[in-house]
Amino acid sequence: MKVNELQDKGSIDEITLKITEKQQPRSMRGETLHVCNLTGEDETGSVVIALWNDDIDKVNVGNKITIKEGWARVFNNEMQVSRGKNGILEVVTE
C-alpha cells in the first residue's frame, strides 16, 4: 500500500515509510500513555504516524518502518496511520 491509497477509517495491510520528522512525545491520561507523532513518506506522499508507548523509542528520523495490519484515519484534517493495538511495527534494516 502507498500513501496516496490510504482512506479514512481504512485498514492497512502493509505500508513502508521513511521517517522524515519526529515530534516530542506527549503524555495522555495522567502520564499512563505516551504518544508521538512522526512524519513518514513514500514516493507518493507523506502521512502522520502515531506511535504509542514502547514503539516511540524504536523509531528515529531516517529510519524506514513497515506497519502491518494497522489503520488509517483523518484526524485534525490530516491523514494519520498507526499500528493500533493488534498491528505490527517493524524497523526496516537495509
Backbone as a printed PyTorch tensor [residue, N CA C, xyz], in Angstrom:
tensor([[[  0.8470,  -1.1740,   0.0000],
         [  0.0000,   0.0000,   0.0000],
         [  0.8930,   1.2380,   0.0000]],

        [[  0.4150,   2.2970,  -0.6420],
         [  1.1200,   3.5690,  -0.7310],
         [  0.3080,   4.6600,  -0.0410]],

        [[  0.9780,   5.7760,   0.2910],
         [  0.3190,   6.8840,   0.9770],
         [ -0.9010,   7.3720,   0.1950]],

        [[ -0.7910,   7.4710,  -1.1180],
         [ -1.9060,   8.0030,  -1.9050],
         [ -3.0900,   7.0440,  -1.9890]],

        [[ -2.9650,   5.8370,  -1.4550],
         [ -4.0600,   4.8670,  -1.4420],
         [ -4.7920,   4.8090,  -0.1010]],

        [[ -4.2980,   5.5350,   0.9050],
         [ -4.9080,   5.5000,   2.2360],
         [ -6.2990,   6.1150,   2.2090]],

        [[ -7.2100,   5.5120,   2.9640],
         [ -8.5740,   6.0090,   3.0590],
         [ -8.9560,   6.1750,   4.5210]],

        [[ -9.7630,   7.2030,   4.7890],
         [-10.2370,   7.4630,   6.1440],
         [-10.9640,   6.2350,   6.6880]],

        [[-10.6280,   5.8580,   7.8990],
         [-11.2090,   4.7020,   8.5900],
         [-10.9310,   3.3970,   7.8490]],

        [[ -9.8020,   3.3690,   7.1370],
         [ -9.4360,   2.1800,   6.3830],
         [ -8.3780,   1.3610,   7.0960]],

        [[ -8.2790,   0.1210,   6.7070],
         [ -7.2490,  -0.7390,   7.2690],
         [ -6.0190,  -0.7050,   6.3700]],

        [[ -4.8860,  -1.0500,   6.9550],
         [ -3.6180,  -1.0860,   6.2300],
         [ -3.0920,  -2.5090,   6.2900]],

        [[ -2.9990,  -3.1520,   5.1420],
         [ -2.3840,  -4.4780,   5.1000],
         [ -0.8970,  -4.3470,   5.3970]],

        [[ -0.2280,  -3.4710,   4.6390],
         [  1.2040,  -3.2260,   4.8370],
         [  1.5860,  -1.9310,   4.1340]],

        [[  2.3600,  -1.0860,   4.8320],
         [  2.8700,   0.1500,   4.2550],
         [  4.2850,   0.3700,   4.7840]],

        [[  5.1790,   0.8020,   3.9030],
         [  6.5630,   1.0930,   4.2830],
         [  6.8110,   2.5820,   4.0630]],

        [[  7.3650,   3.2370,   5.0970],
         [  7.5540,   4.6820,   5.0830],
         [  8.9370,   5.0490,   5.5990]],

        [[  9.5200,   6.1030,   5.0380],
         [ 10.7660,   6.6570,   5.5590],
         [ 10.4090,   7.7930,   6.5070]],

        [[ 10.9960,   7.7900,   7.7000],
         [ 10.6880,   8.8030,   8.7150],
         [ 11.4810,  10.0700,   8.4190]],

        [[ 10.7570,  11.1940,   8.2680],
         [ 11.4000,  12.4710,   7.9590],
         [ 11.3200,  13.4730,   9.1060]],

        [[ 10.4510,  13.2150,  10.0760],
         [ 10.3010,  14.1270,  11.2150],
         [  9.7650,  13.3570,  12.4080]],

        [[ 10.2410,  13.7270,  13.6080],
         [  9.7430,  13.1220,  14.8500],
         [  9.5200,  14.2400,  15.8610]],

        [[  8.2840,  14.3630,  16.3350],
         [  7.9590,  15.3700,  17.3320],
         [  8.2820,  14.8490,  18.7340]],

        [[  8.2140,  15.7270,  19.7050],
         [  8.4160,  15.3310,  21.0930],
         [  7.2300,  14.4940,  21.5630]],

        [[  7.4820,  13.3860,  22.2590],
         [  6.3680,  12.5970,  22.8200],
         [  5.5910,  13.4200,  23.8400]],

        [[  4.3160,  13.0990,  23.9810],
         [  3.4910,  13.7750,  24.9800],
         [  2.7120,  12.7310,  25.7750]],

        [[  2.3600,  13.1010,  26.9900],
         [  1.6360,  12.1990,  27.8810],
         [  0.1500,  12.4070,  27.7430]],

        [[ -0.5830,  11.3170,  27.9530],
         [ -2.0390,  11.3720,  27.9320],
         [ -2.5530,  10.5460,  29.1080]],

        [[ -3.7730,  10.8400,  29.5000],
         [ -4.4370,  10.1090,  30.5810],
         [ -3.5800,  10.0430,  31.8540]],

        [[ -3.1010,  11.2040,  32.2700],
         [ -2.3700,  11.2750,  33.5240],
         [ -1.0600,  10.5050,  33.5130]],

        [[ -0.3100,  10.6270,  32.4430],
         [  1.0210,  10.0070,  32.3300],
         [  1.0060,   8.5070,  32.0900]],

        [[ -0.1400,   7.8660,  31.9590],
         [ -0.1450,   6.4140,  31.7560],
         [  0.0970,   6.0320,  30.3020]],

        [[ -0.1880,   6.9350,  29.3830],
         [  0.0510,   6.6820,  27.9630],
         [  0.9370,   7.7800,  27.3980]],

        [[  1.7800,   7.4030,  26.4470],
         [  2.6120,   8.3750,  25.7510],
         [  2.3800,   8.1880,  24.2550]],

        [[  2.2880,   9.3040,  23.5460],
         [  2.0780,   9.2640,  22.1070],
         [  3.0680,  10.2290,  21.4510]],

        [[  3.4970,   9.8760,  20.2520],
         [  4.4260,  10.6990,  19.4980],
         [  3.9990,  10.7010,  18.0400]],

        [[  3.9360,  11.8800,  17.4400],
         [  3.6270,  11.9910,  16.0220],
         [  4.9140,  12.0960,  15.2250]],

        [[  4.9710,  11.3480,  14.1580],
         [  6.0860,  11.3780,  13.2310],
         [  5.5330,  11.6640,  11.8470]],

        [[  6.4020,  12.0440,  10.9370],
         [  6.0230,  12.1750,   9.5370],
         [  6.7820,  11.1130,   8.7620]],

        [[  6.0420,  10.3720,   7.9480],
         [  6.6450,   9.3550,   7.1030],
         [  6.2560,   9.6040,   5.6620]],

        [[  7.1140,   9.1580,   4.7480],
         [  6.8030,   9.3750,   3.3360],
         [  7.2240,   8.1930,   2.4860]],

        [[  6.5520,   8.0980,   1.3550],
         [  6.9710,   7.1880,   0.2970],
         [  6.9710,   8.0110,  -0.9840]],

        [[  7.1200,   7.3720,  -2.1150],
         [  7.2150,   8.1180,  -3.3720],
         [  5.9150,   8.8010,  -3.7770]],

        [[  4.8030,   8.5080,  -3.0890],
         [  3.5140,   9.0990,  -3.4620],
         [  3.0560,  10.2230,  -2.5310]],

        [[  3.7470,  10.4290,  -1.4030],
         [  3.3400,  11.4920,  -0.4880],
         [  3.7980,  11.2490,   0.9330]],

        [[  3.2830,  12.0760,   1.8570],
         [  3.6520,  11.9530,   3.2660],
         [  2.4010,  11.8020,   4.1220]],

        [[  2.6080,  11.2780,   5.3410],
         [  1.4980,  10.9930,   6.2360],
         [  1.9890,  11.0960,   7.6800]],

        [[  1.0900,  11.4510,   8.5950],
         [  1.3890,  11.4750,  10.0230],
         [  1.2990,  10.0470,  10.5520]],

        [[  2.2640,   9.6830,  11.3930],
         [  2.2860,   8.3610,  12.0260],
         [  2.1690,   8.5770,  13.5260]],

        [[  1.2250,   7.9040,  14.1580],
         [  1.0720,   7.9760,  15.6100],
         [  1.7040,   6.7270,  16.2210]],

        [[  2.7120,   6.9440,  17.0610],
         [  3.3410,   5.8370,  17.7860],
         [  3.0240,   5.9740,  19.2650]],

        [[  2.8330,   4.8410,  19.9150],
         [  2.4430,   4.8180,  21.3230],
         [  3.4820,   4.0810,  22.1580]],

        [[  3.6910,   4.5620,  23.3660],
         [  4.4810,   3.9200,  24.4160],
         [  5.8130,   3.3650,  23.9260]],

        [[  6.0550,   2.0590,  24.0460],
         [  7.3610,   1.4690,  23.7370],
         [  7.7800,   1.6390,  22.2800]],

        [[  6.8220,   1.7940,  21.3670],
         [  7.1710,   1.9680,  19.9510],
         [  7.9120,   3.2790,  19.6980]],

        [[  7.7020,   4.2900,  20.5400],
         [  8.2910,   5.6140,  20.3260],
         [  9.8070,   5.5420,  20.2550]],

        [[ 10.4380,   4.8150,  21.1630],
         [ 11.9030,   4.7490,  21.2140],
         [ 12.5050,   3.8610,  20.1310]],

        [[ 11.7060,   3.0800,  19.4520],
         [ 12.2060,   2.1810,  18.4020],
         [ 12.5010,   2.8990,  17.0950]],

        [[ 11.9190,   4.0900,  16.8940],
         [ 11.9390,   4.7400,  15.5820],
         [ 12.5630,   6.1290,  15.6760]],

        [[ 13.4600,   6.4380,  14.7310],
         [ 14.1100,   7.7410,  14.6660],
         [ 14.0790,   8.2770,  13.2370]],

        [[ 14.3360,   9.5670,  13.1020],
         [ 14.4040,  10.1890,  11.7800],
         [ 15.4570,   9.4600,  10.9480]],

        [[ 15.1030,   9.1710,   9.7060],
         [ 15.9890,   8.4550,   8.8030],
         [ 15.6950,   6.9750,   8.7040]],

        [[ 14.9900,   6.4200,   9.7110],
         [ 14.6070,   5.0050,   9.6660],
         [ 13.5410,   4.7800,   8.6080]],

        [[ 13.4790,   3.5460,   8.1260],
         [ 12.3370,   3.0820,   7.3410],
         [ 11.5690,   2.1280,   8.2270]],

        [[ 10.2410,   2.2630,   8.2210],
         [  9.4030,   1.3730,   9.0200],
         [  8.3520,   0.7260,   8.1350]],

        [[  7.8960,  -0.4300,   8.5770],
         [  6.7660,  -1.0940,   7.9450],
         [  5.6900,  -1.2790,   9.0060]],

        [[  4.4780,  -0.8840,   8.6760],
         [  3.3140,  -1.1200,   9.5290],
         [  2.4560,  -2.1600,   8.8340]],

        [[  2.1420,  -3.2290,   9.5530],
         [  1.2800,  -4.2890,   9.0340],
         [  0.0350,  -4.3770,   9.9010]],

        [[ -1.0990,  -4.5770,   9.2660],
         [ -2.3790,  -4.7480,   9.9500],
         [ -2.7200,  -3.5560,  10.8360]],

        [[ -2.4140,  -2.3480,  10.3480],
         [ -2.7040,  -1.1230,  11.0740],
         [ -3.9720,  -0.4640,  10.5600]],

        [[ -4.1060,   0.8250,  10.8680],
         [ -5.2810,   1.5640,  10.4440],
         [ -4.8950,   2.9530,   9.9580]],

        [[ -5.7900,   3.5680,   9.2050],
         [ -5.6380,   4.9440,   8.7340],
         [ -6.9230,   5.6980,   9.0480]],

        [[ -6.7740,   6.9770,   9.3770],
         [ -7.9540,   7.8170,   9.5880],
         [ -7.5450,   9.2770,   9.4790]],

        [[ -8.5260,  10.1240,   9.2160],
         [ -8.2920,  11.5580,   9.1910],
         [ -8.5140,  12.0830,  10.6080]],

        [[ -7.5000,  12.7840,  11.1400],
         [ -7.5580,  13.3670,  12.4760],
         [ -6.9950,  14.7770,  12.3640]],

        [[ -7.7390,  15.7740,  12.8280],
         [ -7.3450,  17.1790,  12.7020],
         [ -7.0200,  17.5320,  11.2490]],

        [[ -7.8380,  17.0650,  10.3390],
         [ -7.7290,  17.3370,   8.9020],
         [ -6.4610,  16.7870,   8.2540]],

        [[ -5.8080,  15.8240,   8.8880],
         [ -4.6400,  15.1790,   8.3130],
         [ -4.8220,  13.6670,   8.3440]],

        [[ -4.3830,  13.0080,   7.2800],
         [ -4.3890,  11.5490,   7.2830],
         [ -3.3340,  11.0790,   8.2790]],

        [[ -3.7020,  10.0920,   9.0720],
         [ -2.8310,   9.5630,  10.1100],
         [ -2.8680,   8.0400,  10.0460]],

        [[ -1.7320,   7.4030,  10.3090],
         [ -1.6750,   5.9490,  10.3580],
         [ -1.0760,   5.5050,  11.6790]],

        [[ -1.4090,   4.2850,  12.0830],
         [ -0.8780,   3.7050,  13.3070],
         [ -0.9770,   2.1900,  13.2050]],

        [[ -0.1740,   1.5040,  13.9960],
         [ -0.2900,   0.0480,  14.0260],
         [ -1.4710,  -0.3710,  14.8740]],

        [[ -1.9810,   0.5210,  15.7240],
         [ -3.0930,   0.1830,  16.5960],
         [ -2.6670,  -0.8170,  17.6530]],

        [[ -3.6270,  -1.4820,  18.2520],
         [ -3.3330,  -2.4430,  19.3210],
         [ -2.8250,  -3.7680,  18.7960]],

        [[ -3.3090,  -4.1960,  17.6480],
         [ -3.0020,  -5.5390,  17.1690],
         [ -2.0860,  -5.5850,  15.9580]],

        [[ -1.7020,  -4.4270,  15.4400],
         [ -0.8380,  -4.3880,  14.2710],
         [  0.6210,  -4.6360,  14.6320]],

        [[  1.4520,  -4.5950,  13.6100],
         [  2.8810,  -4.8830,  13.7610],
         [  3.6670,  -3.6910,  13.2320]],

        [[  4.6590,  -3.2450,  13.9950],
         [  5.5840,  -2.2020,  13.5890],
         [  6.9670,  -2.8220,  13.4810]],

        [[  7.6030,  -2.6770,  12.3220],
         [  8.9610,  -3.1870,  12.1330],
         [  9.8430,  -2.0490,  11.6250]],

        [[ 11.0520,  -1.9470,  12.1950],
         [ 12.0520,  -1.0360,  11.6560],
         [ 12.8080,  -1.8360,  10.6050]],

        [[ 12.8470,  -1.3040,   9.3730],
         [ 13.4530,  -1.9980,   8.2470],
         [ 14.9560,  -1.7710,   8.2680]],

        [[ 15.7070,  -2.8450,   8.2340],
         [ 17.1570,  -2.7320,   8.1290],
         [ 17.5620,  -3.0410,   6.6980]],

        [[ 18.4120,  -2.2110,   6.1640],
         [ 18.7880,  -2.3830,   4.7600],
         [ 20.1710,  -2.9520,   4.6310]]])
